[in-house]
Amino acid sequence: MSAAAESIAAYLDAWHAEMEAFLADLVRVPSDNPPGDCAPHAEHTAKALTALGFEVERHVVPEDLVLSHGMVSCTNLVVRRVFGPGPVIALNAHGDVVPPGEGWTEDPYGAAVRDGWMYGRGVAVSKSDIATYAYALLALQAAEAPLSGTVELHVTYDEEAGGEIGPGWLLAGGITKPDLAIGAGFSYAVVTAHNGCLHLEVEVRGRSAHAAMPFTGVDALEIATEVLAALYAYRRTLGSRISAVPGIGSPQVTVGLIRGGINTNVVPDRVTFRLDRRMIPEEDPAEVEAELRRLVEQAVAGHPGAAVTVRRILLAMPLVELPGAERLVEPLCMHATRIMGEPVAAKGVPLYTDARHYAARGIPTVLYGAGPHTIEEANAHRADERLPLADLRKAAEVVALTLLDLLSAEPVRSGSDQTVD
């Protein structure tokens, strides 16, 4: 192991308690999205990063744009550490989180630690990687190795709303122009591909009537149940479409929200629901949307007096591995395998993330960060979300050593004396 690599490990050993406290501080400040009033958390995070010695840029998203994306406020943060001329590597983690929901055995904003795990909303997805990336950069600086290039830390605040006014906005506005990007992930896999996602809102309209004479109306709920039955029958067919990318699996469709009706004694005149369609990388999003629209319209067509409107809410393109991503994959897998103590390989996941915004601009992008083996083990988006704190320290070392590889003239040697070309 090189002197710089030893320095990185020593730094993280010495400062791991402070890294855990930094994460706990971020978890204790709510940043639920929805409702998406995230500027206060961004300001809190900016001050915490400043206290670590970073210069923090605050990029406030215009209010009209924020409101058009269903949020209240959004400020994105950028930290730039220039070591010299060379590649720009972005590290992106998001500070907004889903609301906590029910069923917690710990305070979702308490950052309690039990048996080596920290509990709290966002502790795994992905406030942990704000800490991972910040301390990886601190450790890299402390190593004082001769480096060429720039590391940028992007802390964005709209991942739960689609990422358009987070990474998408930073990239579209030319605020950042990275050559490579690493997005928030878990410690035991380097993710090179993930699903896309389509959200549609379906509004079925009928005609209200008194419940004593329902035949005088057009029951929107009755018709909506036929649409739902068609969607669930369609879902059962998706298992035959399997991605060739390990870890992705099959497409999925879920109806997650539904509302409608006027009163118990009134035939419903309107029912609205939203569906989530996960798309594997091999699928064409336009064809998937057209397929769903046909299915819905056909289910309504046999009901005189009824009408249906289908509106797209979100289209998130799949992440696919781009040429050049191997520059990230090889050192991340090598260092993670040694540090995590088990084989860590590249794979896909059946999620969608902000990483797609970087890849959409031709930037080779992978996911890697702190967390256990699976989202289920982390209770991500569920009650008692949790993170093994040992992974926080280890992931920071993996990222720091990978940055050292990418920005050094000479690659870092692992414990098995391998090198990265």
N, C-alpha and C positions, 0 to 999 in steps of 0.2 A: 504494500500500500504506500502511495506517495506521501510526502510530508503534508501536502495540501489536504489530501483525503483524511489523514490522521487529525489535522487541525479541525476539519469540519466535524468529525465524530466527537472530538473533545469539546468543541463549542456546544454542540447539542446536548452532550452529557451534562455540561455545566449549567445550561440554561433551560433544561426541559421543564422544570417547575414553573418558570416564568412563561414558557410557551403554553402550558396548561392553564395558567391564570389568565393569559391573554384570550384564549378560547372561551373560558368561562365568562369573561367580561362581555364578549360578543353575544353569547347565548342569553345572558340575563337581560338584554335589551330587546324587546319584541320587534320583529320586522315582518309581520304576517302579510301575505299577499295571496288572496285579498284580505283586507281592503287595499293594500298597496300604498300606504303612506310611509315610504321607506327613506325619505330624505333625513329624518332624525337619526336613524341607525347609521346611515352613511356618514353623517357628521361625527357621530360617536366613534365610528371605525377610523375615520380620518385622524381624529385626535389621538387614538390609540397607536396608529401607525407613526404619527409624528413623534410620539413619546419614545418610539423605538429608534428614532433618528432618521426616518425617511422624510423626503420632501413629497408631499401629497398634492396632486392636482385634483380639484373638484370640478366635475363637468355636470352642470345642472341641465337636465332635459327640459325643454320648453313645456309650459303647463298645458297648452292645447294638445301637444303630442302625447303627453302623459295621460290626459283624460281620454283621448281617443283610443288608448290601449287599456282602458279600464282600471287605471291606477290613480292615486291621489298625488303622489310626489315621487320623484326619482332623481337621485344624484349618483353618478358613476365616478369611481375613484381610479386614478392612474398614478403609479409610482414608477419612475424610470431610474435605473442604475446603469450609467454608461461606464464601461470599463475601457472602451477604445473602439476603433473602427471594427466592424464585423457584423455578424448576424444579430437580428433582434428577436428575442425569444419572449413570447407573452405567456404569462401564467394567469389563468382566469378562474376565479371562484365567485359565486354569487352569495350575497348577504340576505336576500329575501327568502322567506320560507313559507310553507303551507301553514294554515292555522292549526293549532294543536289538536283539536277534536277532543273526543271523550276517551275515558279508560286509562288515564295516566295513574301510575302509582307514585310518581315523583312530580314535583312542580315542573311544568314544561319550560319555565324560565329560571329554574333554580340552579342548573348546572351541578346537580348533586353527583358525587362520586361514590360508587358502590362496587366493591370487588374489582377495582381497576378499570371500571367503565364509567364514563361521564354520561349523564342523562340530560336531555333537553332538546327542545325543538330547534333544528338546524345544526345540532352538534355533529352530525355526520354529513348532512346535505344542506349547504356545504360550507358552513362557517369554519369547520375544521380545516378546510384547505386554504382559507384566508390565513390561518395560523401556520399551516404547513409551508406555504409559499413564502410568507414573510420571514419565517425563521430559517428556511433554506437559503434565502437571499442574505440574511444576516450572517449565517455560517460561512457562505461563500465569500462575503466581504472580509470576514475575520481571517480567512485562510491566507489572504494577501498574495495569492498566486498571480503570475502574469497572465492576464486574460485579454481577449479582444472580442468586443461585441457589447450588446445591451440586454439587460433583463428588465422586463416590464411586468409589474403586478397590476392586473385589472380586477377591481372589485366592483361588480355590477349588481343591479337591483331589480331585474325584471325577469329572471329565469322562469318563475312560476306563471308569468304572463306571456311567455313566448320568446323573450330575448331580443325583440326588435328594437327596443329603446335602451338596451344594455350594450352587449357586444356589437349587435347589428348597427346601432347608432354611432358608436365609437369608430367602427370601421368605415361606415358610409361617409362620415364627416372628415375622414383623414386624420383623426386625432391619434390613431395608431396605425402603423403599417408593419406588422411583424412578419418575419420570415418563417417562423415556426411557432406553434402554440401547444400548450398543455392545459387541459381543462380538468375540473374537479372530478375525482374518481375514487376508487378504493385501492387498497394496498396490494392485493394479491392477483391483480391482472392489469395488463396494459391494454386499454380498450381502443381499437382502431376503427370500429364500425358500430353504429346503432340504428335503431328503427327511426322512421319518420312518423309523424302524427298528423292526423286530420281531425279537426273538431267541426262538426256541423250542428246547427240549430234547426230543428224541424218544428214548424207551426202548423197544426191541423185546425182548420176553421169549419164550424158547422153553423147551427142556428139554435138559439136557446128556446126553451118551452117549459111550461109548467110540468112538474113531475107527475101530476095527475093525468096528463095527456102527452106522454113523451113522444108519441107517434106524430105529433104536429111539429116537431123540431127535427134537427139533424144533429145527432149525438156525436160531438167531436171526440169524446173519450172512447166510445165504441169503435170509431174508425181508427183512432190512435192505437188501440189495442191490436188491431189487425196489422198496422205498420210495425208495431213492436214484435208481433209474432213473426213477421217476415224477416225482421232484422235478426231475431234469435235463431231462426232456421238458417239464415245466411251465416251466422257465427259458427254453427256446427260444421259448415263446409270448409272453414278456413284452416283446419288442422292438416289438410292435405297439401297446403302451400308451405313448404319448409325452406328456409333460407339456406344457402350453401355456406354462409358465414357461421363458424362455430359460436355458440352462445346466443344467437338471435332467435332461433325457433320459428314459430309461425306468426302470421298476422293475427290481430285480435280486434274485437269491437265490443264496446261497453256503452250502455246508456247510463249516464251518471247523474243527470238532473232531470226532473220532470215537474211541471206545474200546470194548473188549469182549474176550471170550474168556477162557478159563481156562488152557489149555496147548495146545501144538501137537497133542497126541494126544487132544483132547477136543472134542466138538461144542459150539460156543459156546451158552451158555444166555441170554446177555444182550449186547446191543449198544446203545450210547448215542451219539447224535451231536447236535450243535447247529447250527442254521441261522440265517442272517442274511438277513432279507427287507427290502430297502430299498423304501420306499413313496413314490411321488410325491405332491405336495400334494393332487391331485384324488382320491386313493383314500381309502376309509373303512377305518381300521385294523381295526375289528371284522369287516368283511366279508373283509378279507385274511386275518385269523387263522382265521376259519371255513373259508375256502377251503382253506387249508393243512391244517387238521385233517381235513377230509373226504378230501383227497388221500391223506394218510398212513393213515387208517383203512381206506380202500378197498383200499389196497395190501396190508394185513395181513389183511383179512377172509377171503381165500380159503385161509388156512392154519389148519386145525384144531389146537388146542393152543397157538397163539401168541396173544400179547396185546401191546398197545401203550399207552403213556402219553405224552401230549404236555403239556409244562409250559411256561408262558410264563416267560421269564427277564427280558425287557426289552421295554417298549413306549415308544418315543420318538416323540412326535407331530411331524409336519412343522412347519416354520416357514413362516408365511404373512405377507405384508405387511399390517400393520394401519393403519387410518386414523391419521394423525399421523406415520407413519414418514418422510413427505416432509420433515419438519423436520430429520431427520438426513441423508437421502439427498441433498438439494440442496446443502448446504454441503460434505459429504464429496466428492461428485462434482466440484464446482467446484474446490475446493482441490487434490484429488488430480490432476485433469487438468492443472493448472498445474505442480504440483510434480513429478509423475512424468514430465511431458513427453509425454504421450500421452492420448488420450481414456479416461477412466475412467467407466464407466456402472454402473447397477444391474443385477443379474442374480441367478440362482439357482445353487446348487451341489448335486451329488448326494451330499452328506454329511449328517450330523446333528450338532448341537452343543448346548451348554448354553444357547444363545440362546433355545431353545424354551421354557425355564422362565419367562423374562421375558415372552415373547409370550403364553404361556398365561394369564398374569394381566392381560392387556390392555395391557401396556406396549409401545409401539412400539419395535421392536428391529431393528438391522441388524448386520452383521459388517464390521469393517474393522480392519486392523492391518498389521504388517510381514511382508513375504514376497514372493517372486517371482510370476510370472504364474499358475502352476498348482501343485497339490500334487505332481505328478510332478516338476516342476523342483526343488521343495524336497526331494524324497525323503522326504516326510512318511510316517511309520510304516514306513520302509524303512531299510536300511543307508545310512550317509553322509548322514543328514538335514543340511540346510544352509540358510543364510540369507545373502543378499547384504547386507553391512553398510550399504551405501548406502541400502537400503530402510528400515533401522531408523531412521536419521536423518530420512528424508523422511516416513515414516509418522507419526512423532512430531509433525512440523510440521503435517501434515494434521489430525491429531486435535486439536492445540492450537488451531489456527485455527478449527476447527469448534466447539469449546467456546467460544471467544471470540465467535463469531457467536451462539451459542445463549444466552449469558449477558449479552451486551451490548445496550444500547439501540439501537446502530447496527451493522449488519452489516459484516463485513470485505470490503474490495474486493480482488479478485484482480488478477493482472497484466494481465488484459484489461479491467479496470475494471467487471467484472460485480458485481452485488449479489444477495444472497439476500433475498427478501421474508419 
